[in-house]
């Protein structure tokens, strides 16, 4: 490390960062995340809790220059970041990364869109800010390791304020000193509890973190003081995280190590916790290959590593968000639908009696060997071994290291585009999807960010 503090090191890189600095592979991966998260942002606007957040934001902040994604409403930068951040994560369909176990795109996209609308920037600026904020957050996550998540912190929030503040600062055109202050302000508010999983507080919290990025950037722009050693100083983050010391030196790798490529970003094929996806994919494949239906199955047993056990905590969900963290519910839907779709995240999702009847047949068990191998990087971190026992007494089994969408099994452009169309259509915007998708994929050529959602 140089004589700069960690906040100053990140800020210097962010302020000097240019899109031309990004390798082609990293830029391509960032574009996939960009398209994916904006689709999630549009699709999530229909969730009831997001509608409530939107109403609160419009009442609190009033009209302004910043668009609520896919909607006719505009409000302030803080209000737009809050609403769009909640929407982007509401379906739990947005991407995730093991650089800290974070949903960075949902936080940062909401912050940089709001900041860019506020400053009336062009599309190149917003996409540049999206990458800068993402890499800053991923570097923070790598420096801290995934132990924080395992200890019960919701790392999307713990790390997300820094990423949102960095991205918003870039979109607003702040200098190094202002950006360092913005990052320090965000770090002073770092928080997040994983107990929120399965409640609306989880995705609403993502909106709060995106809004924190906006206000922190505005504090930095105004020159309001903050501790620039908020990471490594006495009572700073590194001092407080006892079990997972921050390897601050990794921040020097910004612009050299591209976290969007390594460990990479996982784009989700299902609107549920990513810990369920390997099991869901393996189950779907076994059902299809063996032509099995609900009446053919006597039991499904899933062996999984500890992080999957810790993430999927609801055996019998009682409210809709719990279903996205319930492997029995998700696999029951897969049996009925041969997949898990946005419709299963709707208000009537838990009322399906056929799904309810299947839930007791599905169980999950910890496999210490899978935990050891996944932690060593020999297999996927959220792998699963699925055994289906049929009513005729036979057993079929499959191990799945990673589902499609994982960095080693990436989605194609067609798959990402189809997901965007699925989400836009589910939100009632099927007729607008093509025009929106074209602008989103060509964001660097858009003259004004404010034109992104125009008809």
LINDANOR-V84321 format. One record per backbone hydrogen bond with DSSP energy under -0.5 kcal/mol. NH is the residue of the N-H (numbers start at 1). CO is the residue of the C=O. Records with the same first field share a line. If there is no record, write none. Layout:
NH->CO, CO
//
This chain:
7->228
9->5
10->6
11->7
12->8
13->9
14->10
15->11
16->12
17->13, 14
21->18
22->19
27->23
28->24
29->25
30->26
31->27
32->28
33->29
34->30
35->31
36->32
37->33
38->34
39->35
40->36
41->37
42->38
43->39
44->40
45->42
46->43
47->44
50->47
51->47
52->48
53->49
54->50
55->51
56->52
57->53
58->54
59->55
60->56
61->57
62->57, 58
66->75
67->65
68->73
69->67
71->68
75->66
76->62
80->76
81->77
82->78
83->79
84->80
85->81
86->82
87->83
88->84
89->85
90->86, 87
91->87
92->89
96->266
97->102
98->264
100->98
101->97
102->97
104->102
107->103
108->104
109->105
110->106
111->107
112->108
113->109
114->110
115->111
116->112
117->113
118->114
119->115
120->116
121->116
123->446
126->122
127->123
128->124
129->125
130->126
131->127
132->128
133->129
134->130
135->131
136->132
137->133
138->134
139->135
140->136
141->137
142->138
143->139
144->140
145->141
148->145
150->146
151->147
152->149
153->148
154->192
155->153
157->154
158->154
159->155
160->155, 156
161->157
163->159
164->160
165->161
166->162
167->163
168->164
169->165
170->166
171->167
172->168
173->169, 170
174->169
179->175
180->176
181->177
182->178
183->179
184->180
185->181
186->182
187->183
188->184
189->185, 186
190->187
194->152
196->193
197->194
199->196
202->196, 199
203->199
204->200
205->201
206->202
207->203
208->204
209->205
210->206
211->207
212->208
213->209
214->210
215->211
216->212
217->213
218->214
219->215
220->216
221->217
222->218
223->219, 220
224->219
228->226
230->227
233->229
236->233
237->230
238->231
240->236
241->237
242->240
247->143
248->246
250->247
251->248
252->249
253->250
254->251
256->253
257->253
258->256
259->257
261->258
262->258
264->259
265->260
266->96
267->265, 405
268->93
271->340
272->92, 270
273->324
276->273
277->274
278->274, 382
280->276
281->277
282->278
283->279
284->280
285->281
286->282
287->283
288->284
289->285
290->286
291->287, 288
292->287
296->293
297->294
298->389
299->389
300->361
301->387
302->363
303->385
304->365
305->383
308->305
309->305
310->306
311->307
312->308
313->311
314->325
315->313
322->319
323->319, 320
324->320, 321
325->322
326->323
330->326
331->327
332->328
333->329
334->330
335->331
336->332
337->333
338->334
344->341
345->342
346->343
349->346
351->348
352->349
353->351
356->352
357->353
358->354, 355
359->355
360->356
361->358
362->359
363->300
365->302
367->304
368->366
371->367
372->368
373->369
374->370
375->371
376->372
377->374
378->373
379->373
383->380
384->400
385->303
386->384, 398
387->301
388->396
389->299, 387
390->388, 394
391->296
393->390
396->388
398->386
400->384
405->409
406->403
409->406
410->407
416->412
417->413
418->414
419->415
420->416
421->417
422->418
423->419
424->420
425->421
426->422
427->423
428->425
429->424
432->429
433->429
436->432
437->433
438->434
439->435
440->436
441->437
442->438
443->440
445->442
446->443
449->121
451->448
452->449
454->451
//
